[in-house]
Every structure is written in C-alpha cells, then in structure tokens.
Amino acid sequence: MENPVIILGAQAVGTAALDAFLSNEVVVYCLLDDDKTLQNSELLDVPVMGNTDDAELLKLLGKKCEVFVATEDTASRRSLTQMLRTEYEAVPVNAIHQRASVSEHATLGHGNYIGPNAVVAATATLGDGCLVGANAVVEAKATLADYVQLGSGALVGAGVTVGESAFIGAGAVVVAGVKIGDKARVGAGSVVVADVAKGQTVFGNPAAKV
C-alpha cells in the first residue's frame, strides 16, 4: 500500500487496525474519533485528531490517503462506510496483520480487519467490514457476510455460512456446514452443531438458545 491511511476510530478496533497497518510498515497519517477525551492525544505514536466526519482531513481521501473504518459499533461502521462511498467516493481498505495467513485463493471484500495469527483458508469468502480476531480461523468454503465479527480464537468450519452482522464470540467453534443467521450471536467458547436462526443468541456446548 503506497498511500498513508486515516483510521476512523481510536478505541479497541482502531488500536488493532493501527497495529495491523504498522506491522506491514504502512504509514498511518492519523486516527479520528468522536470521543473528545481521545482527541489531541497519541496512540502508538500516531496522532488522534478530530471527529470521524472531519471534512478537512477526509478531503485527503483518494489520491493522497486511504481510509479504514474502525468504530466499535456495527451500525456506526456501516453508516461511516456509506458516507465515505457517497461523499468521498472512497472505499475502505483491508487491515491484515503481517502475521495473519490469508490465502491468495480466498475472496475478501473491503474494510475487513484480520488479526495476528488468524487464518483465512483458500475458497473462504469475506464480505465487507468483517472483524476477524487474533488466532481466529475461517476454513475452506466458509462464507462471512458483511460486518460479521469473530472473536479471538473462534473457528468457523468448512462450508459454514455466517449471516450479516452476526457475532461469534472468542473461542467459539462453528462446525462444518452450519448456517448462522443475520445478527445472530454465539457466546464465547460455545460449540455450534446446528443452524442458528436470524437474531438468535446461543451459548454452551452444544450451543442452545439463550
């Protein structure tokens, strides 16, 4: 990546994304965050400047700067991404940690974060805006829709389908072929052996509806 990056969000996701870019020796120009207490500070020696909709800084996007959306809330990530596309014709780049293993035969959308030691196997597919935590694994032919979040160490088995904005907690295992519905939530450490309906929360081994 030749251009420097502006990161929207300077909290947990922003810190992880910043670390991913720095691991690849990508220059991060600044971070933006709406929390006034974070502004005019530094994160890993990179300045945290204005709000996430700072027009003066965002006008750099395009030929001079790339952008990554790293706000905590899924709805916020979605709305900021839409704003960038509409107002600045900018598409967020992927933040892939240098120690992650992403097959050249995997398919990735835009604005995804893939943490250290995470694995995305050949023929796996990620949509836009997914967060794949450290040590998480997405096996062959698994599909993650837009804005899916995988906690650290989560395992998504071969052929699994994970719906839009679903959350799979740290250390959870979704066995091969299972379907996880949109906005479903899988508790940390759970083992999912059956399909999970849209909007449902499951927990345990085997995972059951909460």
RAFEN-V642619 format. One record per pair of residues at least 12 apart in sequence whose ideal C-beta (glycine too) atoms are under 10 Angstrom apart, sorted by the first residue. I is the first residue (numbers start at 1). J is the second residue. D is the distance in whole Angstrom. If there is no record, write none. Layout:
i | j | d
I | J | D
I | J | D
This chain:
i | j | d
1 | 21 | 8
1 | 24 | 7
1 | 25 | 9
1 | 26 | 5
1 | 27 | 9
1 | 66 | 7
1 | 93 | 7
1 | 94 | 9
2 | 26 | 9
2 | 27 | 9
2 | 66 | 9
3 | 26 | 9
3 | 27 | 8
3 | 29 | 9
3 | 60 | 9
3 | 61 | 9
3 | 62 | 9
3 | 63 | 8
3 | 64 | 6
3 | 65 | 6
3 | 66 | 5
3 | 67 | 10
3 | 93 | 9
4 | 21 | 9
4 | 26 | 7
4 | 27 | 4
4 | 28 | 6
4 | 29 | 4
4 | 30 | 9
4 | 60 | 9
4 | 64 | 8
4 | 65 | 6
4 | 66 | 7
5 | 17 | 9
5 | 18 | 9
5 | 21 | 6
5 | 26 | 6
5 | 27 | 7
5 | 28 | 5
5 | 29 | 7
5 | 30 | 9
5 | 31 | 10
5 | 46 | 10
5 | 61 | 10
5 | 65 | 7
5 | 66 | 5
5 | 67 | 7
5 | 68 | 6
5 | 92 | 9
5 | 93 | 7
5 | 95 | 8
6 | 28 | 8
6 | 29 | 5
6 | 30 | 6
6 | 31 | 8
6 | 32 | 7
6 | 49 | 9
6 | 52 | 10
6 | 54 | 9
6 | 57 | 6
6 | 58 | 7
6 | 60 | 7
6 | 61 | 7
6 | 64 | 10
6 | 65 | 5
6 | 66 | 7
6 | 67 | 5
6 | 68 | 8
6 | 90 | 10
7 | 21 | 8
7 | 28 | 6
7 | 29 | 9
7 | 30 | 8
7 | 31 | 5
7 | 32 | 7
7 | 33 | 9
7 | 43 | 9
7 | 46 | 8
7 | 48 | 9
7 | 52 | 10
7 | 66 | 10
7 | 67 | 8
7 | 68 | 5
7 | 69 | 8
7 | 70 | 5
7 | 71 | 10
7 | 92 | 10
7 | 95 | 8
8 | 31 | 8
8 | 32 | 5
8 | 33 | 8
8 | 34 | 9
8 | 51 | 9
8 | 52 | 4
8 | 53 | 9
8 | 54 | 9
8 | 57 | 10
8 | 58 | 9
8 | 67 | 7
8 | 68 | 7
8 | 69 | 5
8 | 70 | 6
8 | 71 | 6
8 | 76 | 9
8 | 77 | 9
8 | 80 | 6
8 | 81 | 9
8 | 83 | 10
8 | 84 | 8
8 | 92 | 8
9 | 31 | 7
9 | 32 | 8
9 | 33 | 6
9 | 34 | 9
9 | 35 | 10
9 | 38 | 10
9 | 48 | 10
9 | 52 | 7
9 | 68 | 8
9 | 69 | 7
9 | 70 | 4
9 | 71 | 4
9 | 72 | 7
9 | 73 | 9
9 | 76 | 8
9 | 77 | 8
9 | 80 | 8
10 | 30 | 9
10 | 31 | 4
10 | 32 | 7
10 | 33 | 4
10 | 34 | 9
10 | 35 | 7
10 | 38 | 5
10 | 39 | 9
10 | 41 | 8
10 | 42 | 10
10 | 43 | 6
10 | 46 | 9
10 | 47 | 10
10 | 48 | 5
10 | 49 | 9
10 | 52 | 9
10 | 70 | 8
10 | 71 | 9
11 | 31 | 9
11 | 33 | 7
11 | 35 | 7
11 | 38 | 8
11 | 43 | 9
11 | 70 | 8
11 | 71 | 8
11 | 72 | 6
12 | 70 | 9
12 | 72 | 6
12 | 131 | 10
13 | 68 | 9
13 | 69 | 9
13 | 70 | 4
13 | 71 | 7
13 | 72 | 6
13 | 73 | 10
13 | 77 | 8
13 | 95 | 9
13 | 113 | 7
13 | 131 | 7
13 | 149 | 9
14 | 28 | 10
14 | 31 | 6
14 | 32 | 9
14 | 33 | 7
14 | 38 | 9
14 | 43 | 7
14 | 46 | 10
14 | 48 | 9
14 | 68 | 9
14 | 69 | 9
14 | 70 | 4
14 | 71 | 8
14 | 72 | 9
14 | 95 | 10
14 | 113 | 10
15 | 31 | 9
15 | 43 | 6
15 | 44 | 7
15 | 70 | 8
16 | 70 | 8
16 | 95 | 8
16 | 97 | 8
16 | 113 | 6
16 | 114 | 10
16 | 115 | 6
16 | 116 | 9
16 | 131 | 8
16 | 133 | 8
16 | 134 | 8
17 | 31 | 9
17 | 68 | 5
17 | 69 | 9
17 | 70 | 4
17 | 93 | 10
17 | 94 | 10
17 | 95 | 4
17 | 97 | 9
17 | 111 | 10
17 | 113 | 5
17 | 115 | 9
17 | 131 | 9
18 | 31 | 7
18 | 43 | 6
18 | 44 | 6
18 | 45 | 10
18 | 46 | 6
18 | 68 | 9
18 | 70 | 8
18 | 95 | 8
19 | 43 | 10
19 | 44 | 7
19 | 95 | 9
19 | 97 | 7
19 | 98 | 10
19 | 115 | 9
19 | 116 | 8
20 | 68 | 9
20 | 70 | 10
20 | 94 | 9
20 | 95 | 4
20 | 96 | 6
20 | 97 | 4
20 | 98 | 8
20 | 99 | 9
20 | 100 | 8
20 | 113 | 7
20 | 114 | 7
20 | 115 | 7
20 | 116 | 8
21 | 44 | 10
21 | 46 | 9
21 | 66 | 9
21 | 68 | 8
21 | 93 | 9
21 | 95 | 6
21 | 96 | 9
21 | 97 | 9
21 | 98 | 10
22 | 44 | 7
22 | 45 | 9
22 | 46 | 8
22 | 97 | 10
22 | 98 | 9
23 | 95 | 10
23 | 96 | 9
23 | 97 | 5
23 | 98 | 4
23 | 99 | 7
23 | 100 | 9
23 | 116 | 8
24 | 95 | 9
24 | 96 | 8
24 | 97 | 8
24 | 98 | 5
25 | 98 | 9
26 | 66 | 9
26 | 68 | 10
26 | 93 | 9
26 | 95 | 9
26 | 98 | 10
27 | 46 | 9
27 | 65 | 10
28 | 43 | 9
28 | 44 | 8
28 | 45 | 10
28 | 46 | 5
28 | 47 | 9
28 | 65 | 10
28 | 66 | 10
28 | 68 | 9
28 | 95 | 10
29 | 46 | 8
29 | 47 | 9
29 | 49 | 9
29 | 57 | 8
29 | 60 | 7
29 | 64 | 9
29 | 65 | 6
29 | 66 | 9
29 | 67 | 10
30 | 42 | 10
30 | 43 | 10
30 | 46 | 6
30 | 47 | 5
30 | 48 | 7
30 | 49 | 5
30 | 50 | 9
30 | 54 | 9
30 | 57 | 7
30 | 60 | 10
30 | 65 | 9
31 | 43 | 6
31 | 44 | 9
31 | 46 | 6
31 | 47 | 7
31 | 48 | 5
31 | 49 | 7
31 | 50 | 10
31 | 52 | 9
31 | 68 | 10
31 | 70 | 8
32 | 47 | 10
32 | 48 | 7
32 | 49 | 6
32 | 50 | 6
32 | 51 | 6
32 | 52 | 5
32 | 53 | 8
32 | 54 | 6
32 | 57 | 7
32 | 58 | 8
32 | 67 | 9
32 | 70 | 10
32 | 71 | 10
32 | 80 | 10
33 | 48 | 6
33 | 49 | 9
33 | 50 | 9
33 | 51 | 7
33 | 52 | 7
33 | 70 | 9
33 | 71 | 8
34 | 50 | 9
34 | 51 | 5
34 | 52 | 6
34 | 53 | 8
34 | 54 | 10
34 | 71 | 8
34 | 76 | 9
35 | 48 | 9
35 | 51 | 9
35 | 52 | 10
36 | 50 | 10
36 | 51 | 9
39 | 51 | 8
39 | 54 | 10
52 | 69 | 8
52 | 70 | 10
52 | 71 | 7
52 | 76 | 8
52 | 79 | 10
52 | 80 | 6
52 | 83 | 9
52 | 84 | 10
53 | 80 | 8
53 | 83 | 7
53 | 84 | 10
53 | 87 | 9
55 | 87 | 9
55 | 88 | 9
58 | 83 | 9
58 | 84 | 8
58 | 87 | 8
58 | 88 | 6
58 | 90 | 8
59 | 87 | 10
59 | 88 | 8
60 | 88 | 9
60 | 90 | 10
61 | 84 | 7
61 | 87 | 10
61 | 88 | 5
61 | 89 | 8
61 | 90 | 4
61 | 91 | 10
61 | 92 | 10
62 | 88 | 7
62 | 89 | 7
62 | 90 | 6
65 | 90 | 9
66 | 90 | 8
66 | 91 | 9
66 | 92 | 8
66 | 93 | 5
67 | 80 | 9
67 | 81 | 9
67 | 84 | 6
67 | 88 | 8
67 | 90 | 5
67 | 91 | 8
67 | 92 | 5
67 | 93 | 7
67 | 111 | 9
68 | 92 | 5
68 | 93 | 6
68 | 94 | 8
68 | 95 | 5
68 | 110 | 10
68 | 111 | 7
68 | 112 | 10
68 | 113 | 8
69 | 81 | 5
69 | 83 | 9
69 | 84 | 7
69 | 92 | 5
69 | 93 | 10
69 | 95 | 10
69 | 110 | 10
69 | 111 | 6
69 | 113 | 10
69 | 128 | 10
69 | 129 | 7
70 | 92 | 9
70 | 95 | 8
70 | 111 | 9
70 | 113 | 7
70 | 131 | 9
72 | 131 | 10
74 | 129 | 8
74 | 131 | 9
74 | 146 | 9
74 | 147 | 5
74 | 148 | 9
74 | 149 | 7
74 | 164 | 9
74 | 165 | 5
74 | 166 | 10
74 | 167 | 8
74 | 183 | 9
75 | 147 | 9
75 | 165 | 9
77 | 92 | 9
77 | 111 | 8
77 | 128 | 9
77 | 129 | 5
77 | 131 | 9
77 | 146 | 10
77 | 147 | 6
77 | 149 | 10
77 | 165 | 10
78 | 128 | 9
78 | 129 | 7
78 | 146 | 8
78 | 147 | 6
78 | 164 | 10
78 | 165 | 8
80 | 92 | 9
80 | 111 | 10
80 | 129 | 10
81 | 110 | 8
81 | 111 | 6
81 | 128 | 7
81 | 129 | 6
81 | 146 | 9
81 | 147 | 9
84 | 111 | 9
85 | 110 | 9
91 | 109 | 9
91 | 110 | 5
91 | 111 | 7
91 | 128 | 9
92 | 109 | 10
92 | 110 | 5
92 | 111 | 3
92 | 112 | 9
92 | 113 | 10
92 | 128 | 8
92 | 129 | 7
93 | 110 | 7
93 | 111 | 7
93 | 112 | 9
94 | 108 | 6
94 | 109 | 8
94 | 110 | 7
94 | 111 | 7
94 | 112 | 5
94 | 113 | 8
94 | 114 | 7
94 | 126 | 9
94 | 128 | 10
94 | 130 | 9
95 | 111 | 8
95 | 112 | 7
95 | 113 | 5
95 | 114 | 7
95 | 115 | 9
95 | 131 | 10
96 | 108 | 8
96 | 112 | 8
96 | 113 | 8
96 | 114 | 5
96 | 115 | 9
96 | 116 | 10
96 | 118 | 9
96 | 120 | 9
96 | 132 | 9
97 | 113 | 8
97 | 114 | 6
97 | 115 | 5
97 | 116 | 4
97 | 117 | 8
97 | 118 | 7
97 | 132 | 10
97 | 134 | 8
98 | 116 | 8
99 | 114 | 10
99 | 115 | 9
99 | 116 | 4
99 | 117 | 5
99 | 118 | 8
99 | 134 | 9
99 | 135 | 10
100 | 113 | 10
100 | 114 | 5
100 | 115 | 7
100 | 116 | 6
100 | 117 | 7
100 | 118 | 5
100 | 119 | 7
100 | 120 | 8
100 | 132 | 8
100 | 134 | 9
100 | 135 | 10
100 | 136 | 9
101 | 114 | 9
101 | 117 | 8
101 | 118 | 7
101 | 119 | 5
101 | 120 | 7
101 | 121 | 9
101 | 137 | 9
102 | 114 | 6
102 | 118 | 8
102 | 119 | 8
102 | 120 | 4
102 | 121 | 9
102 | 122 | 10
102 | 124 | 9
102 | 126 | 9
102 | 132 | 9
102 | 138 | 9
103 | 119 | 8
103 | 120 | 6
103 | 121 | 6
103 | 122 | 4
103 | 123 | 8
103 | 124 | 7
103 | 138 | 10
103 | 140 | 9
104 | 122 | 8
105 | 120 | 10
105 | 121 | 8
105 | 122 | 4
105 | 123 | 6
105 | 124 | 9
105 | 140 | 9
106 | 119 | 10
106 | 120 | 5
106 | 121 | 7
106 | 122 | 6
106 | 123 | 7
106 | 124 | 5
106 | 125 | 7
106 | 126 | 7
106 | 138 | 8
106 | 140 | 9
106 | 142 | 10
107 | 120 | 9
107 | 122 | 10
107 | 123 | 8
107 | 124 | 7
107 | 125 | 4
107 | 126 | 7
107 | 127 | 9
107 | 143 | 9
108 | 120 | 7
108 | 124 | 9
108 | 125 | 8
108 | 126 | 5
108 | 127 | 9
108 | 128 | 9
108 | 130 | 8
108 | 144 | 10
109 | 125 | 8
109 | 126 | 6
109 | 127 | 5
109 | 128 | 4
109 | 129 | 8
109 | 130 | 8
109 | 144 | 9
109 | 145 | 10
109 | 146 | 7
110 | 126 | 10
110 | 127 | 9
110 | 128 | 5
110 | 129 | 8
110 | 146 | 10
111 | 127 | 10
111 | 128 | 5
111 | 129 | 5
111 | 130 | 8
111 | 131 | 10
111 | 146 | 9
111 | 147 | 9
112 | 126 | 5
112 | 127 | 8
112 | 128 | 7
112 | 129 | 7
112 | 130 | 5
112 | 131 | 8
112 | 132 | 7
112 | 144 | 9
112 | 146 | 10
112 | 147 | 10
112 | 148 | 9
113 | 129 | 9
113 | 130 | 7
113 | 131 | 5
113 | 132 | 7
113 | 133 | 9
113 | 149 | 9
114 | 126 | 8
114 | 130 | 8
114 | 131 | 9
114 | 132 | 5
114 | 133 | 9
114 | 134 | 9
114 | 136 | 8
114 | 138 | 9
114 | 150 | 9
115 | 131 | 8
115 | 132 | 6
115 | 133 | 5
115 | 134 | 4
115 | 135 | 7
115 | 136 | 7
115 | 150 | 9
115 | 152 | 7
116 | 133 | 9
116 | 134 | 5
116 | 135 | 8
116 | 152 | 10
117 | 133 | 10
117 | 134 | 6
117 | 135 | 5
117 | 136 | 9
117 | 137 | 9
117 | 152 | 9
117 | 153 | 9
118 | 132 | 5
118 | 133 | 7
118 | 134 | 6
118 | 135 | 6
118 | 136 | 5
118 | 137 | 7
118 | 138 | 8
118 | 150 | 8
118 | 152 | 9
118 | 153 | 9
118 | 154 | 9
119 | 132 | 9
119 | 135 | 8
119 | 136 | 8
119 | 137 | 5
119 | 138 | 7
119 | 139 | 8
119 | 155 | 9
120 | 132 | 7
120 | 136 | 9
120 | 137 | 8
120 | 138 | 5
120 | 139 | 9
120 | 140 | 10
120 | 142 | 9
120 | 144 | 9
120 | 156 | 10
121 | 137 | 8
121 | 138 | 6
121 | 139 | 5
121 | 140 | 5
121 | 141 | 8
121 | 142 | 8
121 | 156 | 10
121 | 158 | 8
122 | 139 | 10
122 | 140 | 6
122 | 141 | 9
123 | 139 | 9
123 | 140 | 5
123 | 141 | 5
123 | 142 | 8
123 | 143 | 10
123 | 158 | 9
123 | 159 | 10
124 | 137 | 9
124 | 138 | 5
124 | 139 | 7
124 | 140 | 6
124 | 141 | 7
124 | 142 | 5
124 | 143 | 7
124 | 144 | 8
124 | 156 | 8
124 | 158 | 9
124 | 159 | 10
124 | 160 | 9
125 | 138 | 9
125 | 141 | 8
125 | 142 | 7
125 | 143 | 5
125 | 144 | 7
125 | 145 | 9
125 | 161 | 10
126 | 138 | 7
126 | 142 | 9
126 | 143 | 8
126 | 144 | 5
126 | 145 | 9
126 | 146 | 9
126 | 148 | 8
126 | 150 | 10
126 | 162 | 10
127 | 143 | 8
127 | 144 | 6
127 | 145 | 5
127 | 146 | 4
127 | 147 | 7
127 | 148 | 7
127 | 162 | 9
127 | 164 | 8
128 | 144 | 10
128 | 145 | 9
128 | 146 | 5
128 | 147 | 7
128 | 148 | 10
128 | 164 | 10
129 | 145 | 10
129 | 146 | 6
129 | 147 | 4
129 | 148 | 8
129 | 149 | 9
129 | 164 | 10
129 | 165 | 9
130 | 144 | 5
130 | 145 | 8
130 | 146 | 7
130 | 147 | 7
130 | 148 | 5
130 | 149 | 7
130 | 150 | 8
130 | 162 | 9
130 | 166 | 10
131 | 144 | 10
131 | 147 | 8
131 | 148 | 8
131 | 149 | 4
131 | 150 | 7
131 | 151 | 9
131 | 167 | 9
132 | 144 | 8
132 | 148 | 8
132 | 149 | 8
132 | 150 | 5
132 | 151 | 9
132 | 152 | 10
132 | 154 | 8
132 | 156 | 9
132 | 168 | 10
133 | 149 | 8
133 | 150 | 6
133 | 151 | 5
133 | 152 | 4
133 | 153 | 7
133 | 154 | 7
133 | 168 | 9
133 | 169 | 10
133 | 170 | 7
133 | 171 | 10
134 | 150 | 10
134 | 151 | 9
134 | 152 | 5
134 | 153 | 7
134 | 170 | 9
135 | 150 | 10
135 | 151 | 10
135 | 152 | 6
135 | 153 | 5
135 | 154 | 8
135 | 155 | 9
135 | 170 | 9
135 | 171 | 9
136 | 149 | 10
136 | 150 | 4
136 | 151 | 7
136 | 152 | 6
136 | 153 | 6
136 | 154 | 5
136 | 155 | 7
136 | 156 | 8
136 | 168 | 8
136 | 170 | 9
136 | 171 | 9
136 | 172 | 9
137 | 150 | 9
137 | 153 | 8
137 | 154 | 8
137 | 155 | 5
137 | 156 | 7
137 | 157 | 9
137 | 173 | 10
138 | 150 | 7
138 | 154 | 9
138 | 155 | 8
138 | 156 | 5
138 | 157 | 9
138 | 158 | 10
138 | 160 | 8
138 | 162 | 9
138 | 174 | 10
139 | 155 | 8
139 | 156 | 6
139 | 157 | 5
139 | 158 | 4
139 | 159 | 8
139 | 160 | 7
139 | 174 | 10
139 | 176 | 7
140 | 157 | 9
140 | 158 | 5
140 | 159 | 8
140 | 176 | 9
141 | 157 | 10
141 | 158 | 6
141 | 159 | 5
141 | 160 | 8
141 | 161 | 9
141 | 176 | 9
141 | 177 | 9
142 | 155 | 10
142 | 156 | 5
142 | 157 | 7
142 | 158 | 6
142 | 159 | 6
142 | 160 | 5
142 | 161 | 8
142 | 162 | 7
142 | 174 | 8
142 | 176 | 9
142 | 177 | 10
142 | 178 | 10
143 | 156 | 9
143 | 159 | 8
143 | 160 | 7
143 | 161 | 5
143 | 162 | 7
143 | 163 | 9
143 | 179 | 10
144 | 156 | 7
144 | 160 | 9
144 | 161 | 8
144 | 162 | 5
144 | 163 | 9
144 | 164 | 9
144 | 166 | 8
144 | 168 | 9
144 | 180 | 9
145 | 161 | 8
145 | 162 | 6
145 | 163 | 5
145 | 164 | 4
145 | 165 | 8
145 | 166 | 7
145 | 180 | 9
145 | 182 | 7
146 | 163 | 9
146 | 164 | 5
146 | 165 | 7
146 | 182 | 10
147 | 163 | 10
147 | 164 | 6
147 | 165 | 5
147 | 166 | 8
147 | 167 | 10
147 | 182 | 10
147 | 183 | 9
148 | 162 | 5
148 | 163 | 8
148 | 164 | 7
148 | 165 | 7
148 | 166 | 5
148 | 167 | 8
148 | 168 | 8
148 | 180 | 9
148 | 182 | 10
149 | 162 | 10
149 | 165 | 8
149 | 166 | 8
149 | 167 | 5
149 | 168 | 7
149 | 169 | 9
149 | 185 | 10
150 | 162 | 8
150 | 166 | 9
150 | 167 | 8
150 | 168 | 5
150 | 169 | 9
150 | 170 | 9
150 | 172 | 8
150 | 174 | 9
150 | 186 | 10
151 | 167 | 8
151 | 168 | 6
151 | 169 | 5
151 | 170 | 3
151 | 171 | 7
151 | 172 | 7
151 | 186 | 9
151 | 187 | 10
151 | 188 | 6
151 | 189 | 10
152 | 169 | 9
152 | 170 | 5
152 | 171 | 7
152 | 188 | 9
153 | 169 | 10
153 | 170 | 6
153 | 171 | 5
153 | 172 | 8
153 | 173 | 9
153 | 188 | 9
153 | 189 | 9
154 | 167 | 10
154 | 168 | 5
154 | 169 | 7
154 | 170 | 6
154 | 171 | 7
154 | 172 | 5
154 | 173 | 8
154 | 174 | 8
154 | 186 | 8
154 | 188 | 9
154 | 189 | 10
154 | 190 | 10
155 | 168 | 9
155 | 171 | 8
155 | 172 | 7
155 | 173 | 5
155 | 174 | 7
155 | 175 | 9
155 | 191 | 10
155 | 192 | 10
156 | 168 | 7
156 | 172 | 9
156 | 173 | 9
156 | 174 | 5
156 | 175 | 10
156 | 176 | 9
156 | 178 | 9
156 | 180 | 9
156 | 192 | 10
157 | 173 | 7
157 | 174 | 6
157 | 175 | 5
157 | 176 | 4
157 | 177 | 7
157 | 178 | 7
157 | 192 | 9
158 | 175 | 9
158 | 176 | 5
158 | 177 | 7
159 | 175 | 10
159 | 176 | 5
159 | 177 | 5
159 | 178 | 8
159 | 179 | 10
160 | 174 | 5
160 | 175 | 8
160 | 176 | 7
160 | 177 | 7
160 | 178 | 5
160 | 179 | 7
160 | 180 | 7
160 | 192 | 9
161 | 174 | 10
161 | 177 | 9
161 | 178 | 8
161 | 179 | 5
161 | 180 | 7
161 | 181 | 9
161 | 195 | 9
162 | 174 | 7
162 | 178 | 9
162 | 179 | 8
162 | 180 | 5
162 | 181 | 9
162 | 182 | 9
162 | 184 | 8
162 | 186 | 9
162 | 196 | 9
163 | 179 | 8
163 | 180 | 6
163 | 181 | 5
163 | 182 | 4
163 | 183 | 7
163 | 184 | 6
163 | 196 | 9
163 | 197 | 10
163 | 198 | 7
163 | 199 | 9
164 | 181 | 9
164 | 182 | 5
164 | 183 | 7
164 | 184 | 10
164 | 198 | 9
165 | 182 | 6
165 | 183 | 5
165 | 184 | 9
165 | 185 | 10
165 | 199 | 10
166 | 180 | 5
166 | 181 | 7
166 | 182 | 7
166 | 183 | 6
166 | 184 | 5
166 | 185 | 7
166 | 186 | 8
166 | 196 | 8
166 | 198 | 9
166 | 199 | 9
166 | 200 | 10
167 | 180 | 9
167 | 183 | 8
167 | 184 | 8
167 | 185 | 5
167 | 186 | 7
167 | 187 | 9
167 | 201 | 9
168 | 180 | 7
168 | 184 | 9
168 | 185 | 8
168 | 186 | 4
168 | 187 | 9
168 | 188 | 9
168 | 190 | 8
168 | 192 | 8
168 | 196 | 10
169 | 185 | 8
169 | 186 | 6
169 | 187 | 5
169 | 188 | 3
169 | 189 | 7
169 | 190 | 7
169 | 203 | 8
170 | 187 | 9
170 | 188 | 5
170 | 189 | 7
171 | 187 | 10
171 | 188 | 6
171 | 189 | 5
171 | 190 | 8
171 | 191 | 10
172 | 186 | 5
172 | 187 | 7
172 | 188 | 6
172 | 189 | 6
172 | 190 | 5
172 | 191 | 7
172 | 192 | 7
172 | 202 | 9
172 | 203 | 9
172 | 205 | 10
172 | 207 | 8
173 | 186 | 9
173 | 189 | 9
173 | 190 | 7
173 | 191 | 5
173 | 192 | 7
173 | 193 | 9
173 | 205 | 9
173 | 207 | 9
174 | 186 | 7
174 | 190 | 9
174 | 191 | 8
174 | 192 | 4
174 | 193 | 9
174 | 196 | 9
174 | 207 | 9
175 | 191 | 7
175 | 192 | 7
175 | 193 | 5
175 | 194 | 9
175 | 206 | 9
175 | 207 | 10
176 | 193 | 10
177 | 193 | 10
177 | 195 | 9
178 | 192 | 6
178 | 193 | 7
178 | 194 | 7
178 | 195 | 6
178 | 196 | 7
178 | 207 | 10
179 | 192 | 10
179 | 194 | 9
179 | 195 | 5
179 | 196 | 7
179 | 197 | 9
180 | 192 | 7
180 | 195 | 8
180 | 196 | 5
180 | 197 | 9
180 | 198 | 9
180 | 200 | 9
180 | 202 | 9
181 | 195 | 8
181 | 196 | 6
181 | 197 | 5
181 | 198 | 3
181 | 199 | 7
181 | 200 | 7
182 | 197 | 9
182 | 198 | 5
182 | 199 | 7
183 | 198 | 6
183 | 199 | 5
183 | 200 | 9
183 | 201 | 10
184 | 196 | 5
184 | 197 | 7
184 | 198 | 6
184 | 199 | 6
184 | 200 | 5
184 | 201 | 7
184 | 202 | 7
185 | 199 | 9
185 | 200 | 8
185 | 201 | 4
185 | 202 | 7
185 | 203 | 9
185 | 210 | 8
186 | 200 | 9
186 | 201 | 8
186 | 202 | 6
186 | 203 | 8
186 | 207 | 6
187 | 201 | 7
187 | 202 | 7
187 | 203 | 3
187 | 204 | 7
187 | 207 | 7
187 | 210 | 7
188 | 203 | 8
189 | 203 | 8
189 | 204 | 9
189 | 205 | 7
189 | 207 | 10
190 | 202 | 6
190 | 203 | 5
190 | 204 | 6
190 | 205 | 6
190 | 206 | 8
190 | 207 | 4
190 | 208 | 9
190 | 210 | 10
191 | 204 | 8
191 | 205 | 4
191 | 206 | 6
191 | 207 | 6
192 | 204 | 10
192 | 205 | 9
192 | 206 | 7
192 | 207 | 5
192 | 208 | 10
193 | 205 | 9
193 | 206 | 5
193 | 207 | 7
194 | 206 | 7
194 | 207 | 8
194 | 208 | 9
196 | 209 | 8
197 | 209 | 8
